Amino acid sequence: MKAFGFVTEEKSGYGAALCCSLTQQGKELIGKVAGQPLPVGIEDLVVELSQRDARILELMATALFLLKHGHPKNGVSDTIRNLKPEQEYCVREIDETLAFLYSRGFLEQVTGG
């Protein structure tokens, strides 16, 4: 959402997590879609994602970004581990995350298949 200008991110102190805030553009977007019906299944997806920790959500976002930008599927695991060594992702976590994204149709949307 940051890339689209809907939120800003700020660190609240040394080593602190990011604090996100809606921009005026983000508030306007919410105003436009408020009251419109949600796509089928989105509420369940939001609940499911809200149960994941930030580390795994970051892993999901990174995998989707790489695949959307044409990174080969068979190299995603190594690339993520090289890009984010501080997260200490293990292969199992990455494989489980990719399986989750695949099962929810996200990978078909970004890779076309």
CYANA upper distance limits for C-alpha pairs under 8 A (distance plus 0.5 A):
  1 MET  CA      5 GLY  CA      6.97
  1 MET  CA      6 PHE  CA      5.90
  1 MET  CA      7 VAL  CA      6.44
  2 LYS  CA      6 PHE  CA      6.23
  2 LYS  CA      7 VAL  CA      5.40
  2 LYS  CA      8 THR  CA      6.46
  2 LYS  CA      9 GLU  CA      8.02
  5 GLY  CA     23 THR  CA      7.52
  5 GLY  CA     25 GLN  CA      7.20
  5 GLY  CA     26 GLY  CA      7.60
  6 PHE  CA     22 LEU  CA      6.40
  6 PHE  CA     23 THR  CA      5.83
  6 PHE  CA     24 GLN  CA      7.93
  6 PHE  CA     25 GLN  CA      5.99
  6 PHE  CA     26 GLY  CA      4.40
  6 PHE  CA     27 LYS  CA      8.10
  6 PHE  CA     29 LEU  CA      8.46
  7 VAL  CA     20 CYS  CA      6.80
  7 VAL  CA     21 SER  CA      5.81
  7 VAL  CA     22 LEU  CA      4.88
  7 VAL  CA     23 THR  CA      5.63
  7 VAL  CA     26 GLY  CA      6.83
  8 THR  CA     20 CYS  CA      6.03
  8 THR  CA     21 SER  CA      5.83
  8 THR  CA     22 LEU  CA      6.97
  8 THR  CA     23 THR  CA      7.06
  9 GLU  CA     18 LEU  CA      6.44
  9 GLU  CA     19 CYS  CA      6.06
  9 GLU  CA     20 CYS  CA      5.09
  9 GLU  CA     21 SER  CA      7.15
 10 GLU  CA     18 LEU  CA      5.87
 10 GLU  CA     19 CYS  CA      5.71
 10 GLU  CA     20 CYS  CA      7.07
 11 LYS  CA     15 GLY  CA      8.43
 11 LYS  CA     16 ALA  CA      6.48
 11 LYS  CA     17 ALA  CA      6.56
 11 LYS  CA     18 LEU  CA      5.08
 11 LYS  CA     19 CYS  CA      6.49
 12 SER  CA     16 ALA  CA      6.27
 12 SER  CA     17 ALA  CA      7.39
 12 SER  CA     18 LEU  CA      7.09
 12 SER  CA     19 CYS  CA      7.02
 13 GLY  CA     17 ALA  CA      8.49
 22 LEU  CA     26 GLY  CA      5.86
 22 LEU  CA     27 LYS  CA      6.81
 23 THR  CA     27 LYS  CA      6.80
 24 GLN  CA     28 GLU  CA      6.67
 25 GLN  CA     29 LEU  CA      6.75
 26 GLY  CA     30 ILE  CA      6.85
 27 LYS  CA     31 GLY  CA      6.74
 28 GLU  CA     32 LYS  CA      6.79
 29 LEU  CA     33 VAL  CA      6.92
 30 ILE  CA     34 ALA  CA      6.26
 38 LEU  CA     42 ILE  CA      7.11
 38 LEU  CA     43 GLU  CA      8.25
 41 GLY  CA     45 LEU  CA      6.85
 42 ILE  CA     46 VAL  CA      6.62
 43 GLU  CA     47 VAL  CA      6.78
 44 ASP  CA     48 GLU  CA      6.62
 45 LEU  CA     49 LEU  CA      6.55
 46 VAL  CA     50 SER  CA      6.49
 47 VAL  CA     51 GLN  CA      7.13
 48 GLU  CA     52 ARG  CA      7.67
 49 LEU  CA     57 LEU  CA      8.18
 52 ARG  CA     56 ILE  CA      6.90
 52 ARG  CA     57 LEU  CA      7.13
 53 ASP  CA     57 LEU  CA      6.89
 54 ALA  CA     58 GLU  CA      6.53
 55 ARG  CA     59 LEU  CA      6.86
 55 ARG  CA     87 GLN  CA      7.82
 56 ILE  CA     60 MET  CA      6.74
 56 ILE  CA     97 THR  CA      8.15
 57 LEU  CA     61 ALA  CA      6.73
 58 GLU  CA     62 THR  CA      6.57
 59 LEU  CA     63 ALA  CA      6.65
 59 LEU  CA     80 ILE  CA      8.35
 59 LEU  CA     94 ILE  CA      7.91
 59 LEU  CA     97 THR  CA      7.96
 60 MET  CA     64 LEU  CA      6.67
 60 MET  CA     97 THR  CA      6.89
 60 MET  CA     98 LEU  CA      8.02
 60 MET  CA    101 LEU  CA      7.97
 61 ALA  CA     65 PHE  CA      6.54
 62 THR  CA     66 LEU  CA      6.67
 62 THR  CA     80 ILE  CA      7.73
 63 ALA  CA     67 LEU  CA      6.68
 63 ALA  CA     76 VAL  CA      7.26
 63 ALA  CA     80 ILE  CA      7.83
 63 ALA  CA     98 LEU  CA      8.00
 64 LEU  CA     68 LYS  CA      6.39
 64 LEU  CA    106 PHE  CA      8.32
 64 LEU  CA    107 LEU  CA      7.74
 64 LEU  CA    110 VAL  CA      7.54
 65 PHE  CA     69 HIS  CA      6.73
 66 LEU  CA     70 GLY  CA      7.07
 66 LEU  CA     71 HIS  CA      5.78
 66 LEU  CA     76 VAL  CA      7.69
 67 LEU  CA     71 HIS  CA      5.48
 67 LEU  CA     72 PRO  CA      7.38
 67 LEU  CA     73 LYS  CA      7.27
 67 LEU  CA     76 VAL  CA      8.21
 67 LEU  CA    107 LEU  CA      8.31
 67 LEU  CA    110 VAL  CA      7.02
 67 LEU  CA    111 THR  CA      6.83
 68 LYS  CA    110 VAL  CA      5.37
 68 LYS  CA    111 THR  CA      6.64
 70 GLY  CA    111 THR  CA      8.15
 71 HIS  CA     75 GLY  CA      7.79
 71 HIS  CA     76 VAL  CA      7.46
 72 PRO  CA     76 VAL  CA      7.16
 75 GLY  CA     79 THR  CA      6.72
 76 VAL  CA     80 ILE  CA      6.55
 77 SER  CA     81 ARG  CA      6.81
 77 SER  CA     91 VAL  CA      7.13
 77 SER  CA     94 ILE  CA      6.72
 77 SER  CA     95 ASP  CA      8.18
 78 ASP  CA     82 ASN  CA      6.69
 79 THR  CA     83 LEU  CA      6.46
 80 ILE  CA     84 LYS  CA      6.39
 80 ILE  CA     85 PRO  CA      8.45
 81 ARG  CA     85 PRO  CA      5.91
 81 ARG  CA     88 GLU  CA      7.55
 81 ARG  CA     89 TYR  CA      6.73
 81 ARG  CA     90 CYS  CA      8.33
 84 LYS  CA     88 GLU  CA      7.83
 84 LYS  CA     89 TYR  CA      8.48
 85 PRO  CA     89 TYR  CA      7.92
 89 TYR  CA     93 GLU  CA      6.80
 89 TYR  CA     94 ILE  CA      7.34
 90 CYS  CA     94 ILE  CA      7.02
 91 VAL  CA     95 ASP  CA      6.53
 92 ARG  CA     96 GLU  CA      6.51
 93 GLU  CA     97 THR  CA      6.54
 94 ILE  CA     98 LEU  CA      6.61
 95 ASP  CA     99 ALA  CA      6.60
 96 GLU  CA    100 PHE  CA      6.65
 97 THR  CA    101 LEU  CA      6.72
 98 LEU  CA    102 TYR  CA      6.51
 99 ALA  CA    103 SER  CA      6.50
100 PHE  CA    104 ARG  CA      6.83
101 LEU  CA    105 GLY  CA      6.84
101 LEU  CA    106 PHE  CA      5.69
101 LEU  CA    107 LEU  CA      6.47
102 TYR  CA    106 PHE  CA      6.30
102 TYR  CA    107 LEU  CA      5.59
102 TYR  CA    108 GLU  CA      7.56
105 GLY  CA    109 GLN  CA      7.00
106 PHE  CA    110 VAL  CA      7.01
107 LEU  CA    111 THR  CA      6.29
107 LEU  CA    112 GLY  CA      8.02
107 LEU  CA    113 GLY  CA      7.63
108 GLU  CA    112 GLY  CA      5.35
108 GLU  CA    113 GLY  CA      4.94
109 GLN  CA    113 GLY  CA      7.87
